[in-house]
Amino acid sequence: MNLSNYAYMWDGAESGWCLIELGPQQSGTGMRYHIYNVETKAGALIESEVMKASVVRQLLATGAQILTTTELRERLRNKQ
């Protein structure tokens, strides 16, 4: 797999992709994120940690929305 396989998350082909901030990494070297689509309520499962880190970096670089878990819960509650 290469990074272009996930380009739909940031190139406009499929809207709604964002990052859910999960807190600091255990190593203390940054934040942990879950890749999530707020429109479809689907999470992305990327088995390779290296690839997931690349996708997260690309989403951050292209201005993906970042939500806390509290913000996500509030958003989902308001859509019901």
C-alpha positions, 0 to 999 in steps of 0.5 A, spaced: 500 500 500 502 507 498 499 513 501 496 515 494 491 509 496 488 514 502 488 520 498 480 520 497 481 522 505 484 529 503 483 530 496 475 532 496 473 525 493 470 523 499 468 528 504 467 528 512 474 525 514 477 528 520 482 527 526 479 525 533 485 527 538 486 521 543 491 525 547 499 524 547 503 518 545 506 514 550 513 516 548 511 524 549 512 525 541 506 528 539 498 527 539 495 520 537 489 521 532 483 516 530 481 517 523 474 518 522 469 520 517 463 525 521 458 524 515 458 516 514 460 515 522 466 510 519 473 510 522 479 508 518 483 502 520 490 502 517 494 496 520 501 499 518 503 504 524 508 507 519 502 508 513 497 510 519 502 516 521 503 518 514 496 518 512 495 522 519 501 527 517 497 528 510 491 530 513 494 535 518 498 538 512 492 539 508 488 542 513 483 536 516 478 538 521 481 536 528 476 534 534 476 532 541 472 526 543 468 531 547 467 535 541 465 529 537 460 526 542 457 533 542 456 533 534 453 526 534 448 528 539 446 534 536 445 530 529 440 525 532 
